[in-house]
């Protein structure tokens, strides 16, 4: 992989969703790497989509995923893991060659495993994170396509710590204006409850009122509001901007074909 620039930060200070949105805005390819407690997770990004993810955590492996989801029994799981190590092959290849699972099920399992690794990063409240800009040339990489904006939305919805996210929204009296086009929310595939909450943003209701009146629990409504703010579907009234917010300190600007701080 050719790397032209690398951003480094701490997840306790750098909000992952805001980092992802910044990367998406500039449409740059690269790899996000997060480290915590000896575990390293990498997310590969290209053309506005997550295309692959890896993890050194054994619990994130394809075999563990299939075993825990009930698709493989304990004996088959143990035997195929031995075969994988002995033959030095990818686990999915072993499953197909031994006729344990058809190719389509292996592909679907790999896709689900990759998605699970991505979602798991939204559970991390601390750890080191970096983003390296550059093309990657791993021809053996199985690629999927998760649009970055949907990753931001779904990741925030799955995040367990609503309090940390709400603190980035401002005060409870903060008022938001709608700031979206219809095609944007169609592309995001907003669910019914998501859209109903977005419709409450009218330039009059406060953050507290929106979270109290929304279709979900106050904490889930607050997480959605944070997602809307990150995705710039809503914007704070000018008098509220700057209160209670710690912006992500990553700025990318183009200089010809290069990117820099």
Kinemage of the C-alpha trace (Angstrom):
@kinemage 1
@onewidth
@group {chain A} dominant
@subgroup {mainchain}
@vectorlist {calphas} color= white
{ca unk a 1} P 0.000 0.000 0.000
{ca unk a 2} L 1.339 3.446 -0.977
{ca unk a 3} L 0.884 5.816 1.963
{ca unk a 4} L 1.040 9.602 1.520
{ca unk a 5} L -0.313 10.780 4.859
{ca unk a 6} L -1.159 9.296 8.209
{ca unk a 7} L -3.418 10.727 10.896
{ca unk a 8} L -3.082 9.436 14.456
{ca unk a 9} L -5.335 10.019 17.433
{ca unk a 10} L -6.979 8.557 20.513
{ca unk a 11} L -10.542 7.237 20.399
{ca unk a 12} L -11.273 8.901 23.746
{ca unk a 13} L -10.829 12.262 21.985
{ca unk a 14} L -11.330 11.483 18.307
{ca unk a 15} L -14.923 10.537 17.505
{ca unk a 16} L -14.808 7.645 15.031
{ca unk a 17} L -18.057 8.662 13.239
{ca unk a 18} L -16.714 12.173 12.606
{ca unk a 19} L -13.441 10.732 11.368
{ca unk a 20} L -15.323 8.448 8.959
{ca unk a 21} L -17.451 11.317 7.661
{ca unk a 22} L -14.360 13.454 7.032
{ca unk a 23} L -12.746 10.608 5.103
{ca unk a 24} L -15.939 10.139 3.084
{ca unk a 25} L -16.202 13.849 2.314
{ca unk a 26} L -12.784 13.809 0.653
{ca unk a 27} L -13.406 10.417 -1.002
{ca unk a 28} L -9.874 9.228 -0.286
{ca unk a 29} L -8.827 5.562 -0.196
{ca unk a 30} L -6.972 4.254 2.808
{ca unk a 31} L -6.966 2.114 5.922
{ca unk a 32} L -8.231 2.885 9.414
{ca unk a 33} L -6.323 0.992 12.087
{ca unk a 34} L -7.471 0.822 15.713
{ca unk a 35} L -5.469 -0.753 18.550
{ca unk a 36} L -6.540 -1.622 22.080
{ca unk a 37} L -5.409 -4.200 24.641
{ca unk a 38} L -3.224 -6.023 22.135
{ca unk a 39} L -5.984 -6.233 19.509
{ca unk a 40} L -5.638 -4.580 16.100
{ca unk a 41} L -8.567 -3.983 13.749
{ca unk a 42} L -8.277 -2.563 10.243
{ca unk a 43} L -10.978 -1.128 8.000
{ca unk a 44} L -10.238 -0.682 4.289
{ca unk a 45} L -11.942 2.204 2.493
{ca unk a 46} L -12.262 3.021 -1.196
{ca unk a 47} L -14.562 5.261 -3.247
{ca unk a 48} L -16.776 6.148 -0.308
{ca unk a 49} L -17.334 2.587 0.893
{ca unk a 50} L -15.905 0.161 3.404
{ca unk a 51} L -14.668 -2.740 1.281
{ca unk a 52} L -12.923 -4.994 3.810
{ca unk a 53} L -12.034 -5.327 7.495
{ca unk a 54} L -9.665 -7.515 9.494
{ca unk a 55} L -9.061 -8.208 13.166
{ca unk a 56} L -6.416 -9.989 15.227
{ca unk a 57} L -9.055 -10.882 17.822
{ca unk a 58} L -9.794 -14.595 17.560
{ca unk a 59} L -13.412 -13.892 18.497
{ca unk a 60} L -13.713 -11.965 15.210
{ca unk a 61} L -12.476 -14.857 13.040
{ca unk a 62} L -14.663 -16.480 10.396
{ca unk a 63} L -14.532 -19.842 12.148
{ca unk a 64} L -15.597 -18.387 15.478
{ca unk a 65} L -18.380 -16.428 13.779
{ca unk a 66} L -19.746 -19.561 12.086
{ca unk a 67} L -19.456 -21.621 15.264
{ca unk a 68} L -21.151 -19.024 17.465
{ca unk a 69} L -23.926 -18.495 14.914
{ca unk a 70} L -24.662 -22.228 14.926
{ca unk a 71} L -23.646 -22.913 11.320
{ca unk a 72} L -20.807 -25.198 12.442
{ca unk a 73} L -20.839 -27.787 15.216
{ca unk a 74} L -17.991 -28.065 17.697
{ca unk a 75} L -16.434 -31.152 16.078
{ca unk a 76} L -16.565 -29.741 12.553
{ca unk a 77} L -15.193 -26.418 13.765
{ca unk a 78} L -12.235 -28.081 15.510
{ca unk a 79} L -11.488 -30.379 12.547
{ca unk a 80} L -11.614 -27.623 9.941
{ca unk a 81} L -9.398 -25.369 12.036
{ca unk a 82} L -6.815 -28.163 12.156
{ca unk a 83} L -7.094 -28.599 8.375
{ca unk a 84} L -6.652 -24.886 7.840
{ca unk a 85} L -3.434 -24.785 9.842
{ca unk a 86} L -2.077 -27.960 8.244
{ca unk a 87} L -2.899 -26.937 4.664
{ca unk a 88} L -2.117 -23.236 5.166
{ca unk a 89} L -5.321 -22.237 3.374
{ca unk a 90} L -7.993 -19.663 3.974
{ca unk a 91} L -10.730 -20.959 6.235
{ca unk a 92} L -13.453 -20.359 3.660
{ca unk a 93} L -11.553 -22.416 1.102
{ca unk a 94} L -11.369 -25.361 3.509
{ca unk a 95} L -15.124 -25.213 4.112
{ca unk a 96} L -15.923 -25.240 0.394
{ca unk a 97} L -13.372 -27.909 -0.564
{ca unk a 98} L -14.663 -30.231 2.162
{ca unk a 99} L -18.278 -29.598 1.057
{ca unk a 100} L -19.188 -28.329 4.507
{ca unk a 101} L -20.743 -25.115 3.192
{ca unk a 102} L -21.568 -24.004 -0.371
{ca unk a 103} L -19.672 -21.002 -1.795
{ca unk a 104} L -22.663 -18.679 -1.442
{ca unk a 105} L -22.960 -19.370 2.299
{ca unk a 106} L -19.231 -18.857 2.789
{ca unk a 107} L -19.430 -15.516 0.974
{ca unk a 108} L -22.421 -14.405 3.039
{ca unk a 109} L -20.637 -15.450 6.233
{ca unk a 110} L -17.484 -13.532 5.281
{ca unk a 111} L -19.561 -10.452 4.531
{ca unk a 112} L -21.347 -10.733 7.888
{ca unk a 113} L -18.004 -11.261 9.642
{ca unk a 114} L -16.537 -8.132 8.006
{ca unk a 115} L -19.590 -6.099 8.992
{ca unk a 116} L -19.330 -7.365 12.583
{ca unk a 117} L -15.714 -6.178 12.784
{ca unk a 118} L -16.748 -2.725 11.549
{ca unk a 119} L -19.654 -2.452 14.013
{ca unk a 120} L -17.434 -3.584 16.887
{ca unk a 121} L -15.251 -0.491 16.515
{ca unk a 122} L -18.191 1.691 17.521
{ca unk a 123} L -18.073 -0.055 20.916
{ca unk a 124} L -14.524 1.122 21.537
{ca unk a 125} L -14.411 4.225 23.727
{ca unk a 126} L -10.621 4.253 24.009
{ca unk a 127} L -7.585 3.047 22.096
{ca unk a 128} L -5.241 4.348 19.424
{ca unk a 129} L -6.577 5.047 15.940
{ca unk a 130} L -4.848 5.989 12.711
{ca unk a 131} L -5.834 6.590 9.098
{ca unk a 132} L -3.320 6.003 6.322
{ca unk a 133} L -4.182 7.460 2.919
{ca unk a 134} L -3.197 5.417 -0.094
{ca unk a 135} L -4.157 2.684 -2.519
{ca unk a 136} L -3.894 -0.942 -1.427
{ca unk a 137} L -3.100 -3.757 -3.815
{ca unk a 138} L -4.106 -6.918 -1.989
{ca unk a 139} L -5.561 -8.958 -4.844
{ca unk a 140} L -6.602 -11.757 -2.471
{ca unk a 141} L -8.868 -9.453 -0.475
{ca unk a 142} L -12.552 -10.391 -0.624
{ca unk a 143} L -14.301 -7.078 -1.168
{ca unk a 144} L -17.736 -5.955 -0.100
{ca unk a 145} L -19.384 -2.543 -0.357
{ca unk a 146} L -20.744 -0.756 2.694
{ca unk a 147} L -21.495 2.895 1.850
{ca unk a 148} L -19.678 5.075 4.370
{ca unk a 149} L -22.692 7.212 5.265
{ca unk a 150} L -24.687 4.087 6.108
{ca unk a 151} L -21.748 2.808 8.164
{ca unk a 152} L -21.781 6.047 10.173
{ca unk a 153} L -25.546 5.859 10.746
{ca unk a 154} L -25.722 2.169 11.639
{ca unk a 155} L -22.544 2.273 13.714
{ca unk a 156} L -23.822 5.125 15.878
{ca unk a 157} L -27.173 3.371 16.334
{ca unk a 158} L -25.338 0.283 17.600
{ca unk a 159} L -22.970 2.186 19.909
{ca unk a 160} L -23.689 1.288 23.565
{ca unk a 161} L -22.574 4.544 25.187
{ca unk a 162} L -25.171 7.186 24.376
{ca unk a 163} L -23.835 9.603 27.001
{ca unk a 164} L -20.498 10.055 25.239
{ca unk a 165} L -22.281 10.870 21.982
{ca unk a 166} L -24.911 13.172 23.471
{ca unk a 167} L -22.168 15.336 24.966
{ca unk a 168} L -21.127 16.221 21.409
{ca unk a 169} L -24.593 17.520 20.509
{ca unk a 170} L -24.514 20.618 22.692
{ca unk a 171} L -26.871 21.744 25.436
{ca unk a 172} L -30.359 20.374 25.942
{ca unk a 173} L -31.701 23.783 24.854
{ca unk a 174} L -29.862 23.571 21.522
{ca unk a 175} L -32.116 24.035 18.494
{ca unk a 176} L -31.459 22.343 15.157
{ca unk a 177} L -32.606 23.192 11.648
{ca unk a 178} L -33.237 20.555 8.961
{ca unk a 179} L -30.424 20.464 6.393
{ca unk a 180} L -31.131 17.635 3.969
{ca unk a 181} L -32.449 16.819 0.528
{ca unk a 182} L -34.910 13.970 0.024
{ca unk a 183} L -32.460 12.012 -2.118
{ca unk a 184} L -29.980 11.982 0.791
{ca unk a 185} L -32.337 10.188 3.151
{ca unk a 186} L -33.372 7.755 0.409
{ca unk a 187} L -29.714 6.843 -0.183
{ca unk a 188} L -29.287 6.366 3.568
{ca unk a 189} L -32.275 3.996 3.583
{ca unk a 190} L -33.643 5.622 6.738
{ca unk a 191} L -36.008 3.371 8.645
{ca unk a 192} L -39.449 4.614 9.655
{ca unk a 193} L -38.470 5.595 13.213
{ca unk a 194} L -35.303 7.306 11.962
{ca unk a 195} L -37.300 9.429 9.532
{ca unk a 196} L -39.994 10.234 12.094
{ca unk a 197} L -37.314 11.613 14.416
{ca unk a 198} L -35.743 13.630 11.609
{ca unk a 199} L -39.149 15.165 10.861
{ca unk a 200} L -39.261 16.555 14.419
{ca unk a 201} L -36.303 18.799 13.580
{ca unk a 202} L -38.094 22.005 12.641
{ca unk a 203} L -35.953 24.888 13.875
{ca unk a 204} L -38.180 25.341 16.929
{ca unk a 205} L -37.937 22.224 19.082
{ca unk a 206} L -34.969 21.933 21.421
{ca unk a 207} L -32.690 18.908 21.562
{ca unk a 208} L -34.375 17.909 24.824
{ca unk a 209} L -37.845 18.126 23.266
{ca unk a 210} L -36.830 16.110 20.202
{ca unk a 211} L -35.270 13.349 22.285
{ca unk a 212} L -38.283 13.283 24.616
{ca unk a 213} L -40.918 13.289 21.864
{ca unk a 214} L -39.133 10.980 19.427
{ca unk a 215} L -40.354 7.483 18.522
{ca unk a 216} L -37.560 5.646 20.379
{ca unk a 217} L -36.120 5.845 23.882
{ca unk a 218} L -34.513 9.213 24.758
{ca unk a 219} L -31.021 7.693 24.570
{ca unk a 220} L -31.673 6.095 21.167
{ca unk a 221} L -33.227 9.321 19.902
{ca unk a 222} L -30.114 11.185 21.067
{ca unk a 223} L -27.840 8.742 19.237
{ca unk a 224} L -29.849 9.272 16.070
{ca unk a 225} L -29.617 13.039 16.466
{ca unk a 226} L -25.861 12.732 16.789
{ca unk a 227} L -25.794 10.644 13.593
{ca unk a 228} L -27.885 13.285 11.811
{ca unk a 229} L -25.472 15.969 12.992
{ca unk a 230} L -22.383 14.059 11.852
{ca unk a 231} L -23.985 13.390 8.457
{ca unk a 232} L -25.006 17.067 8.241
{ca unk a 233} L -28.694 16.242 7.844
{ca unk a 234} L -29.331 18.760 10.620
{ca unk a 235} L -27.404 21.838 11.700
{ca unk a 236} L -27.344 23.848 14.879
{ca unk a 237} L -28.674 27.344 15.020
{ca unk a 238} L -25.717 29.745 14.675
{ca unk a 239} L -26.009 30.973 18.275
{ca unk a 240} L -25.580 27.386 19.510
{ca unk a 241} L -22.547 26.455 17.436
{ca unk a 242} L -19.449 25.874 19.531
{ca unk a 243} L -21.146 24.939 22.805
{ca unk a 244} L -20.412 21.531 24.256
{ca unk a 245} L -18.594 20.249 21.186
{ca unk a 246} L -15.127 18.802 20.759
{ca unk a 247} L -14.606 18.608 16.982
{ca unk a 248} L -12.493 15.874 15.481
{ca unk a 249} L -9.086 17.342 14.717
{ca unk a 250} L -8.468 15.881 11.306
{ca unk a 251} L -8.332 18.219 8.350
{ca unk a 252} L -7.521 16.989 4.877
{ca unk a 253} L -6.990 19.355 1.979
{ca unk a 254} L -6.005 18.670 -1.580
{ca unk a 255} L -2.800 19.920 -3.140
{ca unk a 256} L -2.902 18.587 -6.669
{ca unk a 257} L -3.138 14.834 -6.260
{ca unk a 258} L -1.725 14.789 -2.722
{ca unk a 259} L -3.390 15.192 0.649
{ca unk a 260} L -1.962 16.905 3.701
{ca unk a 261} L -2.871 18.278 7.108
